[in-house]
Amino acid sequence: MARATTSRQLANAAARQARNSTAGAAGVAAPPANPPRPATPDQPLVNEAIDTSIEALNRRLIQDQIDHNAAIARQNIALAEQTLQFAAAAEERRINQETLESQARLAPTPNQSLPAVDLSSESLIQSLAFIDFSSKFPAIPEKQLVRVFKWPNRDYEACEIYKLLISNIFDAKDDRYEGTLVGGTVTYLRKRGDRRDYPSIATWSPAFLQYSLIRLVANQNIELHLKQQNFHAKIVRLERIYAWDGVLGLALYLHQSYINDPAASWAIPTEETDARCVKKSIGTSSPSTNRTSSPRRVSQAAATSICRQYNSGKCESPCSWGRLHQCDREGCTGAHMSSSFHKDK
């Protein structure tokens, strides 16, 4: 058995030697037992690729910053141009206003024709500021809205606020001018509101609230708006006591006094109320009839007499009959009820 194995090994060795000899004769090298591994890139080539990527990223970041700065510069230029436009429009309005005031000092000719809207208002209507503002009040005619938006406006009168409630179809009608002959000269004035335009507080109240809201949006003055709201509430309370004609005259007079004053108090002085208002008379109909009593003027005798009902605790202040609410005890003129102040009476 051992000899057989040795023989096979010798035969295999001989065969291998024969093959190598044949390959050498043919000029072909035998493949190595362990082929070499492929060469890896050198380390400097890897670092160069990384540096190139970082440089490209930095260039992109710098370009993005340049684009951002350019966008901000364009925005600032646009804002500056818009500011210049607003300033130019304001200067134009000032010049037009001065021109109109200068022309107003001249005596008008008998055949003078006036435009529906003054020149300063016309230019203001076309301004960007008013176009944006008017979009907040689409139901109000522009010719009326611009007169309230423009402030101070010496040409605007408080009696015109009823026009803030009318529709556009009546806009031209209520903007008309009326001529008055004075000393041989015809003077043209814009149609003014009167008692017929304010038949009740139901007309004046929403008109004034609309005016107050427009001024609030225009000037953002919350303190002034609160004063106007307080003024409105007091007028409403006065209308419950006094005849409407007198209360309307008081409201329009004070409104006109305060309309162009930024520091106005919008107070209602007692002396103005006493001078202009007449108290309503007490009706005899029952409350269920829901009728309002007709106004009457308090007589001088009633205004100087002491109210007996007040002293017995049956009449609230102010006196519905126009009498004095003071003590009726002899020798005492205090502003108190005798029934509660003088216990021994």
Phi and psi in degrees as a GROMACS rama.xvg file:
@    title "Ramachandran Plot"
@    xaxis  label "Phi"
@    yaxis  label "Psi"
@TYPE xy
-65.1233  -36.3632  ALA-2
-70.868  -34.806  ARG-3
-64.4834  -41.9955  ALA-4
-64.8708  -42.3133  THR-5
-63.1963  -36.5788  THR-6
-64.9599  -44.6231  SER-7
-62.1613  -41.3295  ARG-8
-63.1266  -40.7702  GLN-9
-65.7223  -35.9678  LEU-10
-66.8285  -41.6919  ALA-11
-65.4743  -41.541  ASN-12
-62.9763  -39.3029  ALA-13
-66.0573  -40.0656  ALA-14
-63.1015  -40.792  ALA-15
-65.931  -42.1094  ARG-16
-63.3622  -36.1661  GLN-17
-66.4279  -41.8722  ALA-18
-64.9937  -43.1395  ARG-19
-63.3766  -38.2816  ASN-20
-65.2973  -39.4706  SER-21
-66.1744  -44.1483  THR-22
-65.7975  -37.4459  ALA-23
-66.2379  -38.6717  GLY-24
-65.5849  -34.5062  ALA-25
-79.438  -5.04564  ALA-26
80.7268  19.3116  GLY-27
-110.345  128.955  VAL-28
-80.8456  141.81  ALA-29
-71.4844  142.406  ALA-30
-63.8203  138.072  PRO-31
-65.3281  154.262  PRO-32
-64.8014  -41.0893  ALA-33
-121.586  101.549  ASN-34
-64.735  146.216  PRO-35
-71.5441  149.069  PRO-36
-75.1134  149.601  ARG-37
-64.6852  146.889  PRO-38
-69.539  137.531  ALA-39
-87.0746  151.256  THR-40
-61.4004  153.111  PRO-41
-72.8353  151.318  ASP-42
-61.7871  -38.1866  GLN-43
-59.1692  -32.4339  PRO-44
-66.1749  -38.3785  LEU-45
-64.295  -45.2537  VAL-46
-62.5004  -36.7111  ASN-47
-65.0415  -39.5736  GLU-48
-65.2575  -39.8626  ALA-49
-65.2369  -42.9258  ILE-50
-62.4886  -38.3604  ASP-51
-63.7455  -41.3351  THR-52
-65.1115  -41.7906  SER-53
-64.9861  -40.6868  ILE-54
-63.7309  -41.3111  GLU-55
-63.9909  -40.3357  ALA-56
-64.2024  -41.269  LEU-57
-64.0928  -40.4104  ASN-58
-62.429  -38.4187  ARG-59
-67.8569  -40.2577  ARG-60
-64.4059  -40.1136  LEU-61
-64.9437  -40.7604  ILE-62
-65.5302  -39.9199  GLN-63
-61.9549  -40.0723  ASP-64
-65.5961  -39.6289  GLN-65
-63.2662  -43.8151  ILE-66
-62.9151  -40.8993  ASP-67
-63.4845  -44.63  HIS-68
-64.0042  -36.6999  ASN-69
-65.9421  -38.2439  ALA-70
-65.0187  -42.2071  ALA-71
-63.9201  -40.4711  ILE-72
-63.0188  -41.8194  ALA-73
-63.7243  -39.009  ARG-74
-65.0833  -42.2415  GLN-75
-64.085  -37.6126  ASN-76
-65.0403  -40.9978  ILE-77
-63.9625  -41.4982  ALA-78
-65.15  -39.7252  LEU-79
-64.5498  -40.2618  ALA-80
-65.0346  -39.7009  GLU-81
-65.6566  -39.7774  GLN-82
-62.467  -41.3711  THR-83
-64.0477  -37.2215  LEU-84
-63.8946  -44.5623  GLN-85
-63.3018  -40.9855  PHE-86
-64.5366  -40.5769  ALA-87
-65.3975  -39.3049  ALA-88
-65.2812  -40.4065  ALA-89
-64.6303  -40.886  ALA-90
-65.3554  -37.953  GLU-91
-65.1242  -40.9353  GLU-92
-63.7453  -39.724  ARG-93
-63.3416  -43.3739  ARG-94
-64.4152  -43.037  ILE-95
-63.7811  -39.1379  ASN-96
-64.3984  -43.4027  GLN-97
-63.5528  -37.1967  GLU-98
-64.568  -43.8705  THR-99
-65.0505  -41.3965  LEU-100
-64.5797  -36.2184  GLU-101
-67.2596  -40.8106  SER-102
-68.9937  -29.0309  GLN-103
-67.2424  -22.8579  ALA-104
-77.999  -13.9152  ARG-105
-85.249  145.917  LEU-106
-70.6285  126.891  ALA-107
-71.3329  149.978  PRO-108
-82.7799  156.284  THR-109
-60.0922  -32.6062  PRO-110
-99.8136  22.6279  ASN-111
-66.5818  134.075  GLN-112
-114.901  133.574  SER-113
-113.284  146.64  LEU-114
-72.2645  161.755  PRO-115
-66.9852  -31.7725  ALA-116
-131.52  136.592  VAL-117
-65.4497  162.831  ASP-118
-63.4344  -39.2296  LEU-119
-65.1027  -38.3511  SER-120
-68.3291  -37.249  SER-121
-62.6797  -43.4082  GLU-122
-69.9251  -32.7295  SER-123
-68.9576  -35.4713  LEU-124
-60.057  -33.901  ILE-125
-86.1356  -3.80983  GLN-126
-75.6486  153.947  SER-127
-65.0707  -35.7159  LEU-128
-63.6089  -43.814  ALA-129
-73.5428  -35.1627  PHE-130
-60.1195  -42.8823  ILE-131
-67.1056  -39.0066  ASP-132
-68.0435  -43.375  PHE-133
-65.5488  -22.8508  SER-134
-65.2742  -18.9332  SER-135
-81.7435  -14.9477  LYS-136
-131.678  67.2043  PHE-137
-67.8142  -20.7144  PRO-138
-87.1494  -8.30795  ALA-139
-96.7067  131.319  ILE-140
-56.7694  136.802  PRO-141
-60.7804  -36.2189  GLU-142
-63.7703  -29.3867  LYS-143
-86.1816  -38.9025  GLN-144
-64.355  -39.0374  LEU-145
-67.4026  -28.3384  VAL-146
-71.9955  -30.5789  ARG-147
-82.8956  -35.5383  VAL-148
-63.5019  -41.0908  PHE-149
-73.0404  121.794  LYS-150
-147.96  137.682  TRP-151
-71.6445  150.05  PRO-152
-128.065  98.8603  ASN-153
-68.9833  -18.009  ARG-154
-88.7279  -10.2524  ASP-155
-89.1341  135.944  TYR-156
-115.365  145.594  GLU-157
-62.5298  -27.0142  ALA-158
-71.4018  -5.48229  CYS-159
-92.8001  0.656048  GLU-160
-66.812  -18.9491  ILE-161
-64.3054  -22.5719  TYR-162
-70.4564  -14.4473  LYS-163
-71.7417  -11.8155  LEU-164
-103.635  -9.37681  LEU-165
-84.492  161.462  ILE-166
-86.4987  170.972  SER-167
-64.1428  -26.9446  ASN-168
-68.6284  -21.62  ILE-169
-101.245  5.1621  PHE-170
-62.3124  -49.6538  ASP-171
-64.1389  -38.1844  ALA-172
-60.7587  -45.77  LYS-173
-85.3805  1.77371  ASP-174
-98.7782  3.53566  ASP-175
-68.5129  158.045  ARG-176
-103.41  146.401  TYR-177
-119.164  135.276  GLU-178
-93.9832  138.915  GLY-179
-128.48  130.17  THR-180
-87.0168  116.003  LEU-181
-130.689  112.792  VAL-182
60.6128  37.7448  GLY-183
80.928  1.5259  GLY-184
-119.838  132.447  THR-185
-86.4821  121.855  VAL-186
-107.148  127.539  THR-187
-101.457  125.184  TYR-188
-129.592  151.645  LEU-189
-66.067  144.515  ARG-190
-56.6986  127.166  LYS-191
-100.866  149.34  ARG-192
-74.5548  149.708  GLY-193
-140.555  -169.179  ASP-194
-57.7124  -33.4297  ARG-195
-67.7158  -25.4702  ARG-196
-82.4208  -12.7273  ASP-197
-128.916  70.7685  TYR-198
-64.3833  -23.3698  PRO-199
-156.995  174.214  SER-200
-66.9046  -17.938  ILE-201
-65.8659  -19.1735  ALA-202
-92.7321  -45.1199  THR-203
-67.1818  -42.334  TRP-204
-58.8209  -54.4556  SER-205
-65.6298  -30.6279  PRO-206
-65.9317  -43.6059  ALA-207
-68.0337  -40.8497  PHE-208
-63.5974  -36.2842  LEU-209
-66.6015  -42.0003  GLN-210
-60.5807  -45.8743  TYR-211
-63.3227  -38.2524  SER-212
-67.094  -40.8078  LEU-213
-61.5969  -43.9765  ILE-214
-66.2915  -34.971  ARG-215
-64.3759  -45.7233  LEU-216
-66.189  -33.3855  VAL-217
-74.6834  -41.5945  ALA-218
-112.192  -8.26945  ASN-219
55.9427  31.3482  GLN-220
-97.7505  95.5909  ASN-221
-66.788  -39.4162  ILE-222
-61.9627  -44.2249  GLU-223
-65.5665  -38.3772  LEU-224
-63.654  -40.2694  HIS-225
-64.8615  -37.1328  LEU-226
-62.1389  -42.1813  LYS-227
-67.6616  -36.5999  GLN-228
-66.1409  -38.2977  GLN-229
-66.5731  -39.5034  ASN-230
-59.9653  -44.9294  PHE-231
-61.5758  -44.3443  HIS-232
-62.535  -38.1297  ALA-233
-68.2654  -39.4877  LYS-234
-62.6056  -40.5052  ILE-235
-62.6206  -40.5742  VAL-236
-68.0784  -38.4838  ARG-237
-64.6048  -34.6668  LEU-238
-64.928  -23.917  GLU-239
-74.3593  -19.8741  ARG-240
-106.02  -40.0229  ILE-241
-107.94  160.094  TYR-242
-64.4955  146.63  ALA-243
-65.3506  -35.4405  TRP-244
-56.717  -46.8911  ASP-245
-69.176  -39.6264  GLY-246
-66.1664  -39.3775  VAL-247
-63.1952  -45.5679  LEU-248
-60.355  -40.0079  GLY-249
-64.3422  -45.1356  LEU-250
-63.4264  -45.3058  ALA-251
-69.6883  -36.6634  LEU-252
-65.1798  -47.5606  TYR-253
-69.3067  -38.2261  LEU-254
-59.6443  -44.2777  HIS-255
-65.2538  -33.6015  GLN-256
-68.3866  -33.7659  SER-257
-98.2264  -8.03597  TYR-258
-62.1959  -34.4687  ILE-259
-111.178  13.2765  ASN-260
-104.586  110.088  ASP-261
-68.0138  -20.5886  PRO-262
-105.726  17.8894  ALA-263
-64.1316  146.451  ALA-264
-83.6222  -23.3772  SER-265
55.9036  32.0104  TRP-266
-83.954  162.981  ALA-267
-116.865  98.2896  ILE-268
-62.4783  142.25  PRO-269
-62.8003  -37.6433  THR-270
-65.2932  -32.7959  GLU-271
-70.19  -38.8587  GLU-272
-62.9469  -45.4836  THR-273
-64.7705  -34.2573  ASP-274
-77.9747  -27.1137  ALA-275
-110.732  -21.7409  ARG-276
-105.94  144.562  CYS-277
-120.293  129.884  VAL-278
-72.0014  147.98  LYS-279
-72.9893  151.511  LYS-280
-85.4649  158.571  SER-281
-85.7423  122.773  ILE-282
-80.2921  159.42  GLY-283
-97.3089  -7.07033  THR-284
-73.8754  156.639  SER-285
-73.8727  157.089  SER-286
-60.6219  -26.545  PRO-287
-67.934  -21.3062  SER-288
-74.339  -17.6901  THR-289
56.6189  39.4219  ASN-290
-105.252  144.781  ARG-291
-94.1069  141.352  THR-292
-76.1734  152.154  SER-293
-76.8309  146.478  SER-294
-71.8338  149.479  PRO-295
-144.897  153.768  ARG-296
-90.1615  133.558  ARG-297
-74.2624  133.061  VAL-298
-71.9772  160.215  SER-299
-63.8013  -35.9078  GLN-300
-64.4195  -41.9397  ALA-301
-68.4554  -36.1786  ALA-302
-69.0175  -19.5032  ALA-303
-107.879  2.63918  THR-304
-99.4278  155.313  SER-305
-87.2059  138.014  ILE-306
-80.8166  116.486  CYS-307
-73.1474  -34.8291  ARG-308
-63.3045  -34.314  GLN-309
-64.1085  -44.3035  TYR-310
-68.6986  -21.037  ASN-311
-95.1605  4.28015  SER-312
79.8177  23.1317  GLY-313
-114.023  6.93229  LYS-314
-135.649  125.426  CYS-315
-87.5294  152.833  GLU-316
-83.8244  142.772  SER-317
-74.4545  158.931  PRO-318
-65.0544  129.941  CYS-319
-68.0937  -22.1203  SER-320
-97.7591  -1.66062  TRP-321
82.1872  11.641  GLY-322
-87.3615  170.631  ARG-323
-79.3997  133.994  LEU-324
-99.6008  88.3797  HIS-325
-150.565  168.895  GLN-326
-63.2177  136.07  CYS-327
-99.8653  9.48283  ASP-328
-73.7073  140.254  ARG-329
-61.18  129.253  GLU-330
85.9221  -2.6984  GLY-331
-120.157  131.302  CYS-332
-123.456  25.6507  THR-333
-70.7073  155.552  GLY-334
-86.0517  62.8744  ALA-335
-149.178  163.51  HIS-336
-80.8911  132.898  MET-337
-65.4729  -31.4145  SER-338
-68.1128  -26.6166  SER-339
-102.867  -26.2709  SER-340
-86.0463  -41.7315  PHE-341
-100.939  97.1674  HIS-342
-67.3959  -24.8595  LYS-343
-86.139  -0.00608314  ASP-344
